[in-house]
Amino acid sequence: MGTEKVNFDIAIIGGGVTGCSIARELSKYTIKACVIEKNTDIGEGTSKANSGIVHGGFDAEPGSLKAKLNIEGAGSMAALSKELDFPYKNNGSMVISITEDGLAVLEDLKARGEKNGVAGLEIISGNKARVLEPNLSKAVKWALHIPSSGIVCPFNLTVALGENAAENGVEFFLNTEVLGIDKPTQTVGKDESCHKNNAGFYEIRTDKANIRAKMIINAAGVYGDFIHNMVASNKEHLIARRGEYCLYDKKHGDFTERTIFQLPSKLGKGVLVTPTVHGNMMIGPNAFDIDGKEGNNTSKAGLDEIMDKARHSVEALPPRSGIITSFAGLRAHSERDDFIIENALGCDNFIDVIGIESPGLSCAPAIGPFVVEFVKKSMRLEEKPKGTWNGNRKGFTHMEEMTFEERAEIIAEDGRYGNIICRCESVSEGEIIEAINRPLGATTLDGIKRRVRGGSGRCQGGFCMPKVMEILARELNVDVSDIHKSGNESQVIFGNIRDIDGVEQSREVENENH
Ligand SMILES: Cc1cc2nc3c(=O)[nH]c(=O)nc-3n(C[C@H](O)[C@H](O)[C@H](O)COP(=O)(O)OP(=O)(O)OC[C@H]3O[C@@H](n4cnc5c(N)ncnc54)[C@H](O)[C@@H]3O)c2cc1C
């Protein structure tokens, strides 16, 4: 983006799963819309660090937005995964109780789920539950079985929504942080520089050029209160609630078939044990309110806690040596205890979509359409002419999932698909190049990892990282020292390695293995 001002009908702040779902839905209309995202890539906030569960919808308070959007979102996830070609599996789940008293809680959850419209809920005995899940703890007395819930790849869901929005004309300003917002009629500047903003436009001040928009949609995740408080006449406060995880090697991927929850607490749905859509096993999260918004580090105490708690569900939990990485995400918890989707107080054409904690991922397919109906209350939206909006997208090529014949065919067309770069996940050069050259393509190591899994296996990029960096640098036509793990502050190579006056400078590679 240059220094010239850019005018939009609608600017969405935040390129997480919420912002990308809204962007895709808005791309059906003849408006000029954009997404402003401070990170290098979309989906680098909470949308990258969660359980990836498509919740059945039994947990949310009946009548709440969480309940409504969960049922609608989970109900359309399978169809969306076909349209946008991202991994989703209907694996079912169980909420277990290891005490007899817990039966009453399970009955309450079942009744709540039925009120919300969740189909097929059943309370079963511990013995019956162990027939379905042989690794379940012997201590389990009762379980609520939820056959409708599923698992999804949170990265690919977000990337698919974002890519499809971009393909349909939504502009994305990445690496662009919103620093302040001037309301349409606000007087800015002092003395002789004093002027009124363009009538009807918000002036969004960023660390790059300013962006003007008639309407703002605030989908800034855990920072949603910051953005709201820039303009609204009341103040919001979102609590960042950290949840830590351990991810196990694929050899433990079939340890359970379903997602196993424990009884929920005031802080959340408790520690779960689940397979992932990519065939790993995952345990977590705990729940811990932090000061500030940036503490998505893990701690030994936190990881010990989730391992201890996971053993209540599955006592023969695989050993620590099976863990390949740990990570943490931040829930954007509102004291109102529900999603906030409304006009910000005192601001016309400023819609908050904040407090989107769990089950925000499950709700994503429904949040976009819901917000667009909200937009229509104050802005006329005209549908694009038939045939000019394409809601389908081809997912990334995954050689590992192909038959021998399919692989042979694709390699015959392009030999780079035969050059395996990431040995743990069998990811080829061709797949990495594809991830770079798509709309909103990967520019970082994490961008590759989330799109096509290069570096996400047992060795966590220990082997392939230098090769992936070389491919990124070559395809993006930059120096390899400009290739970062994720954002601009996560350099891998320190020091300038460009050839200056014919002298190659010293280089130091950070031993970053996470
Ligand atoms: C531990 C944990 C487990 C969870 N498990 C599940 C689950 O199993 N199932 C489920 O349905 N949901 C789950 N969730 C919830 C789900 O992950 C979230 O609801 C969802 O990811 C929220 O997406 P978002 O787009 O609103 O926020 P984010 O993904 O955080 O996106 C917000 C974006 O706004 C950007 N931004 C912020 N400030 C600015 C600024 N000033 N300028 C520009 N950009 C800005 C950020 O960089 C970020 O990319 C879980 C959440 C957590 C933390």
The ligand as an SDF file (V2000), in Angstrom:
LIG
                    3D

 53 58  0  0  0  0  0  0  0  0999 V2000
   -7.6120  -22.4090   23.8940 C   0  0  0  0  0  0  0  0  0  0  0  0
   -8.7050  -22.2140   22.8890 C   0  0  0  0  0  0  0  0  0  0  0  0
   -9.4320  -23.3050   22.4220 C   0  0  0  0  0  0  0  0  0  0  0  0
  -10.4660  -23.1160   21.5090 C   0  0  0  0  0  0  0  0  0  0  0  0
  -11.0840  -24.2150   20.9870 N   0  0  0  0  0  0  0  0  0  0  0  0
  -12.0990  -24.0370   20.1120 C   0  0  0  0  0  0  0  0  0  0  0  0
  -12.7350  -25.1630   19.5370 C   0  0  0  0  0  0  0  0  0  0  0  0
  -12.3340  -26.2980   19.7320 O   0  0  0  0  0  0  0  0  0  0  0  0
  -13.7950  -24.9520   18.7330 N   0  0  0  0  0  0  0  0  0  0  0  0
  -14.2790  -23.7070   18.4790 C   0  0  0  0  0  0  0  0  0  0  0  0
  -15.2870  -23.5900   17.8120 O   0  0  0  0  0  0  0  0  0  0  0  0
  -13.6420  -22.6120   18.9480 N   0  0  0  0  0  0  0  0  0  0  0  0
  -12.5610  -22.7540   19.7420 C   0  0  0  0  0  0  0  0  0  0  0  0
  -11.9020  -21.6730   20.2350 N   0  0  0  0  0  0  0  0  0  0  0  0
  -12.3500  -20.3430   19.8330 C   0  0  0  0  0  0  0  0  0  0  0  0
  -11.8450  -19.9380   18.4670 C   0  0  0  0  0  0  0  0  0  0  0  0
  -10.5010  -20.2690   18.3080 O   0  0  0  0  0  0  0  0  0  0  0  0
  -12.0570  -18.4390   18.3340 C   0  0  0  0  0  0  0  0  0  0  0  0
  -13.4100  -18.1590   18.6010 O   0  0  0  0  0  0  0  0  0  0  0  0
  -11.7180  -17.8930   16.9760 C   0  0  0  0  0  0  0  0  0  0  0  0
  -10.4770  -18.3440   16.5280 O   0  0  0  0  0  0  0  0  0  0  0  0
  -11.7260  -16.3780   17.0430 C   0  0  0  0  0  0  0  0  0  0  0  0
  -11.3940  -15.8730   15.7860 O   0  0  0  0  0  0  0  0  0  0  0  0
  -11.2840  -14.3160   15.5470 P   0  0  0  0  0  0  0  0  0  0  0  0
  -11.1020  -14.1350   14.1110 O   0  0  0  0  0  0  0  0  0  0  0  0
  -12.4460  -13.6500   16.2040 O   0  0  0  0  0  0  0  0  0  0  0  0
   -9.9980  -13.8660   16.3680 O   0  0  0  0  0  0  0  0  0  0  0  0
   -8.4790  -13.9760   15.9130 P   0  0  0  0  0  0  0  0  0  0  0  0
   -8.1920  -15.2390   15.2440 O   0  0  0  0  0  0  0  0  0  0  0  0
   -7.6560  -13.6470   17.1130 O   0  0  0  0  0  0  0  0  0  0  0  0
   -8.3380  -12.8270   14.8350 O   0  0  0  0  0  0  0  0  0  0  0  0
   -8.2990  -11.4750   15.1730 C   0  0  0  0  0  0  0  0  0  0  0  0
   -7.2810  -10.8040   14.2840 C   0  0  0  0  0  0  0  0  0  0  0  0
   -7.2970   -9.4000   14.5110 O   0  0  0  0  0  0  0  0  0  0  0  0
   -5.9780   -8.9140   14.3170 C   0  0  0  0  0  0  0  0  0  0  0  0
   -5.8410   -7.6200   14.9700 N   0  0  0  0  0  0  0  0  0  0  0  0
   -5.9240   -7.3370   16.2900 C   0  0  0  0  0  0  0  0  0  0  0  0
   -5.6770   -6.0290   16.5080 N   0  0  0  0  0  0  0  0  0  0  0  0
   -5.4360   -5.4720   15.3020 C   0  0  0  0  0  0  0  0  0  0  0  0
   -5.1020   -4.1570   14.8880 C   0  0  0  0  0  0  0  0  0  0  0  0
   -4.9750   -3.1550   15.7540 N   0  0  0  0  0  0  0  0  0  0  0  0
   -4.9090   -3.9230   13.5770 N   0  0  0  0  0  0  0  0  0  0  0  0
   -5.0420   -4.9310   12.6660 C   0  0  0  0  0  0  0  0  0  0  0  0
   -5.3310   -6.2050   13.0200 N   0  0  0  0  0  0  0  0  0  0  0  0
   -5.5470   -6.4750   14.3180 C   0  0  0  0  0  0  0  0  0  0  0  0
   -5.1380  -10.0020   14.9600 C   0  0  0  0  0  0  0  0  0  0  0  0
   -3.8050   -9.9450   14.5320 O   0  0  0  0  0  0  0  0  0  0  0  0
   -5.8720  -11.2700   14.5800 C   0  0  0  0  0  0  0  0  0  0  0  0
   -5.3330  -11.8810   13.4340 O   0  0  0  0  0  0  0  0  0  0  0  0
  -10.8160  -21.8230   21.0960 C   0  0  0  0  0  0  0  0  0  0  0  0
  -10.0630  -20.7310   21.5380 C   0  0  0  0  0  0  0  0  0  0  0  0
   -8.9970  -20.9320   22.3980 C   0  0  0  0  0  0  0  0  0  0  0  0
   -8.1450  -19.7980   22.8090 C   0  0  0  0  0  0  0  0  0  0  0  0
  1  2  1  0
  2  3  1  0
  2 52  2  0
  3  4  2  0
  4  5  1  0
  4 50  1  0
  5  6  2  0
  6  7  1  0
  6 13  1  0
  7  8  2  0
  7  9  1  0
  9 10  1  0
 10 11  2  0
 10 12  1  0
 12 13  2  0
 13 14  1  0
 14 15  1  0
 14 50  1  0
 15 16  1  0
 16 17  1  0
 16 18  1  0
 18 19  1  0
 18 20  1  0
 20 21  1  0
 20 22  1  0
 22 23  1  0
 23 24  1  0
 24 25  2  0
 24 26  1  0
 24 27  1  0
 27 28  1  0
 28 29  2  0
 28 30  1  0
 28 31  1  0
 31 32  1  0
 32 33  1  0
 33 34  1  0
 33 48  1  0
 34 35  1  0
 35 36  1  0
 35 46  1  0
 36 37  1  0
 36 45  1  0
 37 38  2  0
 38 39  1  0
 39 40  1  0
 39 45  2  0
 40 41  1  0
 40 42  2  0
 42 43  1  0
 43 44  2  0
 44 45  1  0
 46 47  1  0
 46 48  1  0
 48 49  1  0
 50 51  2  0
 51 52  1  0
 52 53  1  0
M  END
$$$$
